[in-house]
Amino acid sequence: MNASSTDSIPSLQPARNGNVHGGGTAALRARAGFTDEQLLSQYRQGDTAAFAALVERYQRELFHFLVRFLGDRASADDIFQESFLQVHQSADSFDPERRFRPWLFTIAANKARDLIRSQARRPTSPLQASISRGNDDSGEFIDLMQSVSEMPGAAMEKDELQRQVRQTVMGMPEHLREVLILCYFQQFPYKQISDILDIPLGTVKSRLHAAVAHFADRWRNLNRSRSAT
Protein backbone atom coordinates (compact mmCIF):
# COMPACT_ATOMS: atom_id res chain seq x y z
CA MET A 1 0.00 0.00 0.00
CA ASN A 2 1.15 3.56 -0.68
CA ALA A 3 0.37 5.34 2.59
CA SER A 4 1.20 8.73 1.10
CA SER A 5 -1.92 8.71 -1.07
CA THR A 6 -4.63 10.82 0.51
CA ASP A 7 -7.30 8.87 -1.38
CA SER A 8 -6.83 5.84 0.88
CA ILE A 9 -6.89 7.54 4.27
CA PRO A 10 -9.68 6.28 6.58
CA SER A 11 -12.35 8.80 7.49
CA LEU A 12 -11.67 11.05 10.47
CA GLN A 13 -15.09 12.07 11.70
CA PRO A 14 -15.33 14.77 14.40
CA ALA A 15 -17.93 14.07 17.07
CA ARG A 16 -20.03 16.82 18.65
CA ASN A 17 -18.28 16.44 22.00
CA GLY A 18 -14.93 17.29 20.42
CA ASN A 19 -13.67 13.72 20.18
CA VAL A 20 -12.48 12.54 16.78
CA HIS A 21 -12.74 8.95 15.78
CA GLY A 22 -11.80 6.86 12.83
CA GLY A 23 -13.61 3.57 12.97
CA GLY A 24 -15.36 2.86 16.27
CA THR A 25 -14.46 0.93 19.37
CA ALA A 26 -14.57 -2.42 17.55
CA ALA A 27 -11.30 -1.64 15.77
CA LEU A 28 -9.66 -0.69 19.04
CA ARG A 29 -10.88 -3.77 20.91
CA ALA A 30 -9.74 -6.09 18.13
CA ARG A 31 -6.22 -4.63 18.30
CA ALA A 32 -5.88 -3.88 21.99
CA GLY A 33 -2.88 -6.18 22.33
CA PHE A 34 -0.81 -4.48 19.63
CA THR A 35 1.65 -1.68 20.25
CA ASP A 36 1.32 1.63 18.44
CA GLU A 37 4.30 0.74 16.30
CA GLN A 38 2.75 -2.61 15.33
CA LEU A 39 -0.50 -0.90 14.36
CA LEU A 40 1.34 1.58 12.16
CA SER A 41 3.23 -1.29 10.55
CA GLN A 42 -0.08 -3.05 9.85
CA TYR A 43 -1.45 0.14 8.31
CA ARG A 44 1.60 0.42 6.07
CA GLN A 45 0.77 -3.07 4.84
CA GLY A 46 -2.76 -2.00 3.88
CA ASP A 47 -4.82 -2.60 7.04
CA THR A 48 -6.90 0.59 7.30
CA ALA A 49 -8.61 -0.68 10.46
CA ALA A 50 -5.22 -0.48 12.19
CA PHE A 51 -5.12 3.23 11.40
CA ALA A 52 -8.63 3.63 12.82
CA ALA A 53 -7.45 1.90 16.00
CA LEU A 54 -4.55 4.35 16.32
CA VAL A 55 -6.87 7.32 15.89
CA GLU A 56 -9.25 6.03 18.52
CA ARG A 57 -6.43 5.13 20.90
CA TYR A 58 -5.25 8.75 20.91
CA GLN A 59 -8.52 10.61 20.42
CA ARG A 60 -8.82 11.70 24.05
CA GLU A 61 -5.19 12.20 25.01
CA LEU A 62 -4.10 14.09 21.90
CA PHE A 63 -7.30 16.11 21.63
CA HIS A 64 -7.05 17.24 25.27
CA PHE A 65 -3.39 18.14 24.77
CA LEU A 66 -4.36 20.33 21.82
CA VAL A 67 -7.22 21.99 23.72
CA ARG A 68 -4.77 22.90 26.48
CA PHE A 69 -2.19 24.09 23.98
CA LEU A 70 -4.54 26.13 21.81
CA GLY A 71 -7.29 27.05 24.28
CA ASP A 72 -9.95 26.34 21.67
CA ARG A 73 -11.82 23.09 20.99
CA ALA A 74 -12.59 23.82 17.34
CA SER A 75 -8.93 24.57 16.58
CA ALA A 76 -7.90 21.47 18.54
CA ASP A 77 -10.29 19.38 16.44
CA ASP A 78 -8.79 20.76 13.22
CA ILE A 79 -5.20 20.16 14.33
CA PHE A 80 -6.07 16.67 15.55
CA GLN A 81 -7.27 15.75 12.06
CA GLU A 82 -4.33 17.46 10.38
CA SER A 83 -1.95 15.56 12.63
CA PHE A 84 -3.35 12.17 11.70
CA LEU A 85 -3.42 13.19 8.05
CA GLN A 86 0.30 13.82 8.43
CA VAL A 87 0.70 10.40 10.08
CA HIS A 88 -1.03 8.87 7.07
CA GLN A 89 1.13 10.76 4.60
CA SER A 90 4.38 10.01 6.46
CA ALA A 91 3.66 6.43 7.51
CA ASP A 92 6.04 4.89 4.98
CA SER A 93 8.92 7.06 6.20
CA PHE A 94 8.39 6.35 9.90
CA ASP A 95 11.49 4.90 11.56
CA PRO A 96 10.38 1.63 13.23
CA GLU A 97 13.13 2.11 15.83
CA ARG A 98 11.32 5.21 17.12
CA ARG A 99 8.34 5.36 19.45
CA PHE A 100 5.04 6.36 17.82
CA ARG A 101 3.66 8.47 20.70
CA PRO A 102 6.38 11.15 20.82
CA TRP A 103 6.42 11.22 17.00
CA LEU A 104 2.67 11.90 16.95
CA PHE A 105 2.97 14.62 19.58
CA THR A 106 5.86 16.18 17.65
CA ILE A 107 3.60 16.46 14.61
CA ALA A 108 0.71 17.86 16.64
CA ALA A 109 2.85 20.37 18.55
CA ASN A 110 4.42 21.67 15.34
CA LYS A 111 1.04 22.13 13.70
CA ALA A 112 -0.37 23.81 16.81
CA ARG A 113 2.57 26.25 16.89
CA ASP A 114 2.10 27.00 13.19
CA LEU A 115 -1.57 27.78 13.81
CA ILE A 116 -0.79 30.11 16.73
CA ARG A 117 1.80 31.97 14.70
CA SER A 118 -0.58 32.34 11.77
CA GLN A 119 -3.26 33.99 13.89
CA ALA A 120 -3.38 37.73 14.36
CA ARG A 121 -3.97 37.33 18.08
CA ARG A 122 -3.68 34.64 20.73
CA PRO A 123 -6.79 32.46 21.28
CA THR A 124 -8.98 33.70 24.10
CA SER A 125 -10.96 30.56 24.89
CA PRO A 126 -10.09 29.12 28.34
CA LEU A 127 -7.64 26.33 28.93
CA GLN A 128 -9.47 23.17 29.91
CA ALA A 129 -7.70 22.32 33.18
CA SER A 130 -8.78 21.72 36.77
CA ILE A 131 -6.85 23.06 39.76
CA SER A 132 -6.80 22.97 43.54
CA ARG A 133 -5.58 25.50 46.10
CA GLY A 134 -2.07 25.15 47.55
CA ASN A 135 -1.09 25.62 51.18
CA ASP A 136 1.01 28.78 50.84
CA ASP A 137 0.60 32.13 49.14
CA SER A 138 1.39 30.91 45.65
CA GLY A 139 0.64 27.20 46.00
CA GLU A 140 2.71 24.32 44.69
CA PHE A 141 2.31 24.15 40.91
CA ILE A 142 1.57 20.43 40.89
CA ASP A 143 -1.15 21.00 43.51
CA LEU A 144 -2.74 23.62 41.30
CA MET A 145 -3.00 21.03 38.54
CA GLN A 146 -5.01 18.59 40.64
CA SER A 147 -8.76 18.15 40.34
CA VAL A 148 -10.90 21.13 41.28
CA SER A 149 -13.15 18.71 43.14
CA GLU A 150 -10.48 18.41 45.84
CA MET A 151 -10.63 22.11 46.60
CA PRO A 152 -12.94 23.18 49.45
CA GLY A 153 -15.24 26.13 49.05
CA ALA A 154 -18.31 27.24 47.19
CA ALA A 155 -18.79 26.44 43.50
CA MET A 156 -18.49 30.12 42.53
CA GLU A 157 -15.10 30.37 44.23
CA LYS A 158 -13.90 27.22 42.49
CA ASP A 159 -15.01 28.52 39.11
CA GLU A 160 -13.32 31.87 39.66
CA LEU A 161 -10.07 30.26 40.78
CA GLN A 162 -10.14 27.90 37.83
CA ARG A 163 -10.74 30.82 35.46
CA GLN A 164 -7.78 32.73 36.88
CA VAL A 165 -5.41 29.78 36.50
CA ARG A 166 -6.59 29.13 32.95
CA GLN A 167 -6.00 32.77 32.11
CA THR A 168 -2.56 32.69 33.72
CA VAL A 169 -1.44 29.62 31.77
CA MET A 170 -2.86 30.84 28.46
CA GLY A 171 -1.09 34.16 29.00
CA MET A 172 2.32 32.50 29.32
CA PRO A 173 4.82 32.76 26.45
CA GLU A 174 4.34 29.96 23.96
CA HIS A 175 7.74 28.32 24.58
CA LEU A 176 7.00 28.09 28.32
CA ARG A 177 3.38 27.00 27.96
CA GLU A 178 4.16 24.12 25.62
CA VAL A 179 6.84 22.57 27.84
CA LEU A 180 4.61 23.00 30.89
CA ILE A 181 1.69 21.21 29.22
CA LEU A 182 3.84 18.37 27.88
CA CYS A 183 5.40 17.78 31.30
CA TYR A 184 2.57 18.31 33.79
CA PHE A 185 -0.51 17.44 31.74
CA GLN A 186 0.79 14.82 29.27
CA GLN A 187 3.54 13.57 31.64
CA PHE A 188 6.15 13.05 28.97
CA PRO A 189 9.67 12.36 30.30
CA TYR A 190 12.21 15.11 29.65
CA LYS A 191 13.94 13.16 26.86
CA GLN A 192 10.72 12.77 24.88
CA ILE A 193 9.84 16.44 25.40
CA SER A 194 13.27 17.21 23.98
CA ASP A 195 12.46 15.11 20.91
CA ILE A 196 8.97 16.56 20.47
CA LEU A 197 10.09 20.18 20.66
CA ASP A 198 13.43 19.52 18.94
CA ILE A 199 15.40 21.27 21.67
CA PRO A 200 18.32 20.08 23.85
CA LEU A 201 17.54 18.24 27.08
CA GLY A 202 19.09 21.05 29.10
CA THR A 203 16.79 23.55 27.41
CA VAL A 204 13.77 21.46 28.39
CA LYS A 205 14.81 21.58 32.02
CA SER A 206 15.61 25.29 32.00
CA ARG A 207 12.34 26.15 30.24
CA LEU A 208 10.35 24.03 32.67
CA HIS A 209 12.02 25.74 35.60
CA ALA A 210 11.30 29.13 34.05
CA ALA A 211 7.69 28.15 33.30
CA VAL A 212 6.96 27.05 36.86
CA ALA A 213 8.66 30.18 38.23
CA HIS A 214 6.67 32.35 35.82
CA PHE A 215 3.41 30.73 36.85
CA ALA A 216 4.23 30.85 40.59
CA ASP A 217 5.24 34.52 40.42
CA ARG A 218 2.02 35.55 38.70
CA TRP A 219 -0.01 33.35 41.04
CA ARG A 220 1.64 34.89 44.09
CA ASN A 221 0.93 38.40 42.81
CA LEU A 222 -2.67 37.43 42.10
CA ASN A 223 -3.16 36.12 45.63
CA ARG A 224 -1.63 39.27 47.09
CA SER A 225 -3.99 41.47 45.10
CA ARG A 226 -6.95 39.35 46.17
CA SER A 227 -5.90 39.60 49.83
CA ALA A 228 -5.61 43.39 49.55
CA THR A 229 -9.20 43.79 48.32
Summary of the structure (lengths in Angstrom):
residues: 229
radius of gyration: 19.3
end to end distance: 65.9
largest distance: 66.1
contacts: 688
relative contact order: 0.10
helix: 66%
strand: 2%
